[in-house]
Amino acid sequence: MFGGNDSRLAALGVLGQSVWLDSISREMLRSGELERYVEAGISGVTSNPTIFAKAILSGDSYDAQIDELVAHDADVDEIYTAVVTRDIRRACDVMAPTHRRSGGLDGFVSVEVSPELAHEAEATVAEARDWVKRVDRPNLLIKIPATRAGLSAIEAAIAEGISVNVTLIFSLERYLAVIDAYMSGLERFREAGGNPAAVNSVASFFVSRFDTEVDKRLDAIGTPQAGALAGRTAVANARVAYLEFLRAFSSDRWFRLRRHGANVQKPLWASTSTKNPAYSDTLYIDTLVAPETVNTLPESAIAAYQDHGPDSPEVLGINQMADGVMVLEDLETVGVDYHDVAAKLERDGVSSFAASFREMVDDIERKRALSAASGK
């Protein structure tokens, strides 16, 4: 899995695309596995409640810390924040050399605000501030979902100089609103005397889930025209998002911000593991190679790409973006409501992350109770 000079992940970096690991665990940090991923070309790490739930539930790596916290009468919230903070800090430290080499433009680690706050803007910003203080690392990104309430939270956080990973973006309309929130936040930050160059952001466009939902609707329609779009709409959606990125970050508004040192908000391809076994297991990697983008990959997708990804990846060009526009037009023509798809995926995403968060908190409570009962 781990490469070196012949790493296919490193080749993507040469083309201007950062590859981030969509996974973190205490064991990965203890064993040096994260450092080996960095050697292979990984230049960042993302986390979310599902990832932490899986890590905490999958073994005893966290038990010693939880026992120690219980001995000091820590409650569940204190245990959760302490456990996550330790992992995120350690990951930030591993990625720090990458962050320095990139001039502060890569090498980031993301931690997510509670998904239970997805529709509460003020509480989201307050928790974002807390994470920044708690972790205290320059290469930290705070993940905030792109719900309607999230948009104002994103702008407010950026206006305070907090670097943000905007998550759970599914529609082009919402993506444009995210870009606007980022630029508005930067404008407010600069007007207040802040340095825009100190702020970074990525906009996480979820990919594979779009195909999963749309393919079900295409199958229900059942026409040849609908069937011809199966497995094509997620890539099309992301490619058109990249077109919108190019437009927005070549605008007069952006150039005014750029004169003050502002950094582009890179599109980030999330949910890039292939869900349908009929599709290539590197589908959402091969088709979305582009400069100034990030692709976040789970370990399984990294292994697949290192094993049989293309030796010479094709960089996304204007023809592919134009094809993406036509695919989305055809999607509406065959009767799939694009906006309804995006709205459902957002609801499902918020619900899924909240469920994982609650599962993780419940497991910490069980571990806390066992530790207290054993008198450790």
N, C-alpha and C positions, 0 to 999 in steps of 0.2 A: 504493500500500500504506500509506504513512504518512499519518496523518490530521491531527489537531489537535483543535479543539473538536468536529468532526463525526465523530471516530473512534468506531467501534463498540466498540473495545476500551475506550476511556475510559468508554463508557456502562456497561459491565460493572462497572467500578470504582465508579461511582455506586451500583450495586446491592449493593455490599459484596463483590464477587468480585475478587480479584487475578488478573492475567494475567501469567504468566511466560514468557519465551522459552526454549524447549527446544533451545537451540543456542548454540554459541560457537566462535569461530575467531579466529586472529590477524588475519586480513584484516578481519573485522567490527569488531575493536577499532581497527585502524589507520585505517580509512576513515571512522569516525564513524557507521557504520550502527547500532551499538548505541544511541548517543545519539538517533538518529532513531526507533528503536523506543520509547525511553522517552517521547519527545514524543508518540507515538501512543497511549500508555497502558500500555506494558509496565512492570511494577514489580518484576521479578526475573529471574534467569537460572538455569537448571539445566544441569548437564553430567553426562555419564557416559562410560564407556570407549568406547562406540560413537561418541558425538559427537566425542570427541577423536581417535579413530582416523580418522574421516572427515576431520577438519580437517587432521591431519598428513599423511595420505596424498594429499590432493587438490591439492597444489601445492608451491611452494618457500618459503612464508611462514616456515617454521621453520628453514630451512637455515642461515641466517646465525648464529642462536643456537647451533644444534647444532655448526657448524664451530668457533665460539669455545670451546664447552665441550670439544670433542675436543682442541683445541689445549692445553687445560689438563688433559689426561688424565682427563677425566670418564668414568665407566663409564655403562652404559645406564640404570641406576636413577637415577643423579644427573642425567643428561640429561632423563629423563622427568619427574622432580619439578621440575626447573628450568623446563622448558617449560610444564608445567601451572600451576605457581605464578605465572609471569609473567602468563598469561592470566587466571587467577582473580583475582589482585590487581587487575589493570587493570579487570576487570568489576566488582569490588567498589567500586572508586573511582568508576566511572561511576554505579553505583546508590546511592552514598553520600547524595546529596541526597534521594532517595526514602526512604531509611532514616531520615534525620533528620526529614523532614516527617511521617513516619508515627509518630513517637515510638518508633522501633525495632521496629515491628511488621511492616514490609514492606521491600522493597528488598534482598532477600537474593540471594546467589549460592551455588550448591551445588557441592561437589566430592566425588567418591565415593572411599571407601577401595577398595583393590584387591579386585575381585570374587573373586580367588583366596583371599581370607580369609573368604568368606561363611559358613563353618562353623567359624570359629576366633574365639571371643569375645575372648579376651585380646589376641590380635594385632590384632584390629579396633580395640579401644579404644586400643592403643598407637599405631596409625597415625592414628587420629582426633586424638590429642594432637599428633602430629607436624605434621599439616596445620594445626591451629590456630596452632601456633608459627610455622610456615613462612609462612603467608599473612598472619597478624597483622592481621586486619580484623574489626571488630565485626559486620559483616553477612554473615559466612560461616556456611553450614550444612554439616555433614558428613553425607554420604549413607551410611547403613548399611542393608543389606538386612534385611527382616523374616523371615529364616530363624529356626529355633528357637534356634540359637546367637546369631543377631543380636539376639534379644529381650534376652538378658542383657547384650550389648554396649551396646544402646540405653539400658537402665536405668543401667548403669555410667557411660556417657558423660554422660548427663543429671545424674547424681549428682555429677559433677565440674564441672558448669556448662558443658558443651559443648552448643551448639545443634545439633540433629540433624534432618536430612531423612530420615525412614524410607521406604525404597523397596521396591519389589517386593511390595506387598500385593495379594492377590487374593481372599482369603476374609474373610467377616465374622468368623469365629472368630479368625483371626489378627489382624484389625484390633482386636478387643476386647483381645487380648493386648498389642498395641502401645500402646493407650491406658493399660492397666494399667502397662506398663513406664515410660511417660512419667510418670505420676503417682507411681509408686514412686520413680523417680529424683529427681523434684522434692522428695518428702518427705525422702529421704536428704540431698539438697543443703541443704535448709532446716535439718534437724537438725544438720548440720555447720557451720552458721553462714552458709551462702550466701544470696544474695538471689534468690528464684525469678523476680523480674521481669527478671533479666538473661539468662534462658534462653528460647529460642524453639524451636519444633518444628513440622514439618508431617508428615502421614502420607500418603504417596503411594499412592493406590489406582489400580492399572492397569486401564484401561477397555477399549479396543478389542480387546485380545488375548483378553479373555473371550468376546466375540462370535465371534471367529475360531475358537476351540477348540470352543465350544458349538455353533455352527452346523454344523460338520462332524459332530458327534454327532447333532444333530437330523436332518440330511439322511440319515444312515445309518439312523435309526429309520424315517423315511419316512411317518409317519402325518400326517393333516391337523392333528391336535392339536399334533404336534411342529413341523410347518411354520409354524404360527401364532406360534410363539415366536421364530422366526429374527429376528435383528437387534434383539431386545428385552431380552435378558438382561444385557448389559453395563451398560446404563443402569439397569436394575432393581437390579442389584447395587450400583452406586454410590449410587443413591437410598436404598437401605436402609442403606448405610453412613452416609449423612448423618443418617438417623433415629437410628442408634446414637450418632453424634456428639452430637446434641442431648440424648439421654438421659444420656450419660456426663458431659457438661459442664453438666448441671443437677443433678448428684447432690450429696449432702451432702459426700462426700469432696472433690469439686472445689471446693465453696464454701469449705471449710476452707483449701485451697491458695490460692484466689483472694483470701482475706483477707490473705494475705502477698504479694500482687502477682503471682501466677503468671499466665502467658499461656496461652490455649487452644492446643491442638495442632490446627491447622487441617487439615481434609481437603484433600488435593491430588489433582486428577484428572490422572493421567499416561497416556501412551499414548493420546492423544486424536485422533490423525489417523485418518481412516477408512480401513480396510484393504480393505473390500468396495466396489467401484465402483458396486454397485447401491444403496448407501445414500448419503444426503446427505453431502457432504464437510464439513458443519458439525454432523453428528448429535450428536457428543459434546461440543459446545459449547452448542448451543441448549437441550439437555435437562437441563443440569446447572448452571444459574445459581442460586447460593445465597449468602447472606451468610456471612462467615467461612470462605470456601473459596478455593482457588487452582486455576486451570486452567493447565497448562503446555502450550504450543502450539509445534510446529515452524513454521518459516517458511511452509511451504505452507498450513498450517491458518490462520495469521494472515491470509495474503493472501486466502484464500477467505472468511473471516469479514468482513474489511474490505470485500470486494466485495459480498457478498450475504447477510450475516447479518441477523437481524431488527432492525428499527428500534426495536422495543419488546420486549426479551427477556422471556420469562415466567419469573418466579422460582419455584423449586421449592417446592411446598406440600405439605400433609398428604395431599391426595388422590393426588398423584403418588408419594409415599412409600408409601402404602397399596397402590397399584397395583404398585409394585416388590415388595412382600412377596408379593402374589398371583402375580406372574410367577415368582418363585423357587419358590413352592410348586408351581406348574404344571410347572416344569422337573423337579422330582423325580417328579411324577406320571407324566410321559411316559417316564421311565426314564433321565434323565441324572443321573449321580452328581456332585453339586455339589462335594463334597470332593475327588473324584478329579480333576476339572477344575482346581481351585485348586492341588492338589499338582503336577500336571503342568506348569502354567504357571509355578509357582515354580522347578521344576527346569530348565525350558527357559530361563527368564529368567536364572538364575544362570549356566547354561552359555553362553548367548549373550553376556552381558557379559564373562565370562572369556575367550571366544574373541576378542572385539573387543580386549580388553586385551592379549592375547598378540600379536594382529596388529599392534597399535600398537607394542609393545615390539620386535617383530621388525623393523618398518620403521625404527624409531629405530636399531636395531643395523646395518641396511643403510646408512642415511645416515651413521652413525658410521664404518663401515668405508670407505665411499667418501671421506669427508672425510679420514680418516687416510691413505688411499692417495694422495690428491692433494696431501698435504702442506700443507693449508690451516691 
